[in-house]
């Protein structure tokens, strides 16, 4: 019997002041995770890391240093990971948490990993998806952000019909490619209370969602009319929809982190390779105490492995 090739996963260790190195080490200590793939850790010398795992240094961290240095080390690791996967030397990327202000101090202008990866990969559009295959309600919940890290006052102008169409298509394609869901059912979460209640609480549902839905349905996409935020996430977790498109950051993040905090995984949609990360930040307040929970990182690594295998199988089938 032929040996199944294990995918190679590039893991960035994130901000060296945070819990990234700790959760990576704890996750890779789990035999099921460690044995599922080949791993390359990318980060600075000077941080704790597990023995026996390939490592490539992006600089030196002495244990103390400026936010600018920490951001530079985290950013370099991401740049190197993208270069490796684009050159075919890795099959997927998992990123430990970075600190956005530190990245900015180091000269990286993007508001987060999602936007940074889009530029480095040279793709026209990406979207952030938080995915939990198990939730407090029992079923899976996948939430995709139509707009990302922007002030709430800017959401109505950023939430355009074209952006809604773009992110919905990214979601449909990712569900097919990564989750092997061939007929995705997508729910559009309204912007206003009660999805505006026929215009009583705003006109965005009529001005933005209606033309977007006309375009999507012409393309054969199975997407709902805008649904109220106070019910759509529950319906999705009960199995009615494969994913929910959330109009702005906090309405989507609050829902999935309430339903599955510590069990969700961040997936970047629109990249030519799989990228995942845990659903938490750097947690500076507990870094170095040994108390960091590795569950989300372990799930992020496992999901990256699954996605890498599926994309490799799809590519091999297409080549036959």
C-alpha positions in Angstrom: 0.0 0.0 0.0 1.3 3.5 -0.9 2.3 5.7 1.9 0.0 8.8 2.3 2.1 12.0 2.2 1.7 14.1 5.3 1.1 17.8 4.5 3.6 20.3 5.7 2.1 23.1 7.8 3.9 26.4 8.4 3.1 27.7 11.9 4.0 31.3 12.8 4.6 31.8 16.6 3.1 35.3 16.7 4.0 38.1 19.0 6.8 36.7 21.3 5.3 38.6 24.3 2.0 36.7 24.0 0.7 33.2 24.4 1.4 32.1 20.8 4.5 30.0 21.5 2.8 28.4 24.5 -0.4 27.4 22.8 1.6 26.1 19.8 3.8 24.0 22.0 0.8 22.6 24.0 -1.1 21.8 20.8 1.8 20.0 19.3 2.2 18.0 22.5 -1.0 16.2 21.6 -0.1 13.0 19.8 -3.1 13.2 17.4 -2.0 16.7 16.3 1.7 16.1 16.2 1.4 13.0 14.1 -1.0 14.3 11.6 1.4 16.4 9.6 5.0 17.7 9.2 5.4 21.1 10.8 7.7 24.1 10.4 7.7 26.7 13.1 8.6 30.2 12.2 9.5 32.7 14.9 12.4 34.2 16.8 15.2 32.6 18.7 14.7 33.0 22.4 11.1 31.8 22.7 10.1 28.4 24.1 9.3 25.8 21.4 8.7 22.1 21.3 11.7 19.7 20.7 11.8 17.7 17.6 9.8 20.1 15.4 11.6 21.9 12.5 12.2 25.5 13.2 13.3 28.5 11.2 14.4 31.7 12.9 13.2 35.1 11.8 15.3 37.0 14.4 16.2 37.1 18.1 13.9 37.8 21.1 15.8 38.3 24.3 12.7 37.9 26.5 12.2 41.7 26.7 12.0 44.2 24.0 10.0 46.9 22.3 6.6 46.5 20.7 8.2 47.5 17.5 10.6 44.6 17.6 7.9 42.2 18.6 5.7 43.3 15.7 8.7 43.0 13.3 9.3 39.4 14.4 5.7 38.5 14.1 5.4 40.1 10.7 8.6 38.5 9.3 7.3 35.1 10.3 4.0 35.7 8.3 6.0 37.0 5.3 8.2 33.9 5.3 5.2 31.5 5.7 3.5 33.0 2.7 6.6 32.8 0.6 7.0 29.1 1.6 3.4 28.1 0.7 3.4 30.1 -2.6 6.7 28.3 -3.6 5.2 24.9 -2.8 7.3 24.3 0.3 4.3 24.3 2.6 0.7 23.3 2.1 -1.0 25.5 4.7 -0.4 28.3 7.2 -1.4 28.5 10.8 -0.8 31.8 12.5 -0.5 32.4 16.3 -1.8 35.7 17.5 0.0 38.9 16.6 -0.6 42.3 18.2 -2.1 44.8 15.7 -0.5 48.0 17.3 2.9 46.3 17.4 2.6 45.3 13.7 1.7 48.9 12.9 4.7 50.2 14.9 6.9 47.8 12.9 5.7 49.3 9.6 3.1 46.8 8.6 0.1 49.0 7.6 -2.6 46.4 7.6 -5.3 46.2 10.4 -4.8 42.4 10.8 -3.6 39.1 9.4 -6.5 38.8 6.9 -5.6 42.0 5.1 -1.9 41.3 5.3 -2.3 37.9 3.8 -4.4 39.2 1.0 -1.6 41.6 0.0 1.2 39.1 0.4 -0.7 36.5 -1.6 -1.6 39.0 -4.3 -5.3 38.1 -4.4 -8.1 40.7 -5.0 -10.3 39.9 -2.0 -10.4 38.0 1.3 -12.8 37.5 4.1 -12.6 36.4 7.7 -14.5 33.3 8.7 -14.9 32.0 12.3 -15.8 28.4 12.2 -16.8 26.0 15.0 -17.8 22.5 14.1 -19.3 22.1 17.5 -21.1 24.7 19.5 -23.1 25.0 22.8 -26.2 24.5 20.6 -24.8 21.3 19.3 -24.4 22.0 15.6 -21.7 23.8 13.6 -21.6 27.5 13.2 -19.6 29.4 10.6 -19.7 33.2 10.5 -18.2 35.2 7.7 -17.6 39.0 8.1 -18.6 41.1 5.2 -16.8 44.1 6.7 -13.9 43.7 9.0 -11.7 45.9 11.3 -13.3 49.3 10.7 -15.2 51.7 13.0 -18.9 51.0 13.3 -19.6 54.5 11.9 -17.9 53.4 8.6 -19.9 50.1 8.2 -22.9 51.5 6.2 -20.6 53.0 3.5 -18.4 49.8 3.4 -21.4 47.5 3.2 -22.1 47.7 -0.5 -23.9 45.4 -2.9 -20.7 44.5 -4.6 -18.9 43.7 -1.4 -21.8 41.5 -0.2 -21.8 39.6 -3.5 -18.0 39.3 -3.3 -17.9 37.8 0.2 -20.9 35.5 -0.4 -19.1 34.0 -3.4 -15.9 33.6 -1.4 -18.0 31.8 1.2 -19.7 29.5 -1.2 -16.4 28.6 -2.9 -14.6 28.0 0.4 -17.4 25.7 1.6 -17.1 23.7 -1.5 -13.3 23.6 -1.5 -12.4 23.2 2.1 -15.5 21.8 3.8 -16.6 19.7 0.8 -20.1 21.1 1.0 -21.3 21.0 -2.6 -24.6 22.8 -2.2 -24.1 25.5 0.5 -27.1 27.2 2.1 -26.1 30.7 3.1 -27.9 33.1 5.5 -27.5 36.9 5.1 -27.6 38.6 8.5 -29.4 42.0 8.3 -27.7 45.2 9.4 -30.6 46.9 11.2 -32.8 45.6 14.1 -35.2 43.0 12.9 -33.5 43.4 9.4 -35.2 46.8 9.3 -38.8 45.4 9.6 -39.8 46.4 6.1 -38.0 49.8 6.3 -39.1 50.9 9.8 -35.6 50.9 11.1 -33.5 51.7 8.1 -33.3 51.3 4.4 -30.0 49.4 4.0 -31.7 46.0 3.6 -33.6 47.4 0.6 -30.7 49.4 -0.9 -27.9 47.0 -0.3 -29.2 43.5 0.2 -31.9 43.4 -2.5 -29.6 44.2 -5.5 -26.9 41.9 -4.1 -29.4 39.0 -3.8 -30.6 39.6 -7.4 -27.0 39.2 -8.6 -26.3 36.2 -6.3 -29.5 34.3 -7.4 -28.7 34.9 -11.0 -25.5 33.1 -10.3 -27.3 30.2 -8.7 -26.3 31.0 -5.1 -28.6 29.7 -2.4 -28.8 32.7 -0.1 -31.6 34.0 2.1 -33.2 37.4 2.3 -31.6 39.5 5.1 -32.6 37.8 8.4 -32.6 39.4 11.9 -29.4 39.0 13.9 -31.2 37.9 17.0 -32.3 34.6 15.4 -30.1 33.8 12.4 -27.1 32.5 14.3 -29.3 30.1 16.4 -30.9 28.8 13.2 -27.5 28.2 11.6 -26.2 26.4 14.7 -29.2 24.1 14.5 -28.3 23.1 11.0 -30.5 25.3 8.8 -27.6 27.1 7.1 -23.9 26.2 6.4 -22.7 29.7 7.1 -23.9 33.2 8.1 -22.7 36.4 6.4 -22.5 39.0 9.2 -22.5 42.7 8.1 -20.0 43.9 10.6 -17.3 42.6 13.0 -18.9 42.5 16.4 -22.3 41.1 15.6 -20.6 38.1 14.0 -17.8 37.7 16.6 -20.1 38.1 19.6 -22.4 35.4 18.3 -19.8 32.7 17.6 -17.6 33.4 20.6 -20.7 33.1 22.8 -21.6 29.8 21.2 -18.1 28.4 20.9 -15.3 30.4 22.6 -12.1 28.4 22.7 -13.5 25.9 20.1 -13.7 28.2 17.0 -11.1 28.6 14.3 -10.4 31.7 12.2 -10.2 30.7 8.5 -9.2 33.2 5.8 -11.3 32.9 2.7 -10.1 33.9 -0.8 -6.4 32.8 -0.5 -4.9 30.3 -2.8 -3.9 28.2 0.2 -5.5 27.2 3.6 -4.8 29.6 6.5 -6.2 29.2 10.0 -5.6 30.7 13.4 -7.1 30.4 16.9 -10.1 32.5 17.9 -8.2 34.5 20.6 -5.6 37.2 20.8 -2.2 37.6 22.4 -3.5 37.5 26.0 -0.5 39.4 27.4 -2.1 39.3 30.8 -1.5 35.5 31.2 1.6 35.1 28.9 4.3 33.2 30.7 2.0 31.8 33.4 1.4 28.4 31.8 -2.4 29.0 31.9 -3.1 29.5 28.2 -5.7 27.2 26.8 -4.4 25.4 23.6 -7.8 24.0 22.4 -8.4 26.6 19.7 -4.8 26.4 18.4 -5.1 22.6 18.3 -8.3 22.9 16.3 -6.7 25.5 14.0 -3.8 23.1 13.3 -6.1 20.1 12.8 -8.4 22.1 10.4 -5.4 23.3 8.4 -4.2 19.7 8.1 -7.7 18.7 6.9 -7.9 21.5 4.4 -4.4 20.8 3.1 -5.3 17.2 2.5 -8.5 18.1 0.7 -6.9 20.7 -1.5 -4.1 18.3 -2.4 -6.6 15.6 -3.3 -8.5 18.1 -5.5 -5.4 19.2 -7.2 -4.3 15.6 -7.8 -7.7 14.7 -9.3 -7.6 17.8 -11.6 -4.2 16.8 -12.8 -5.3 13.3 -13.9 
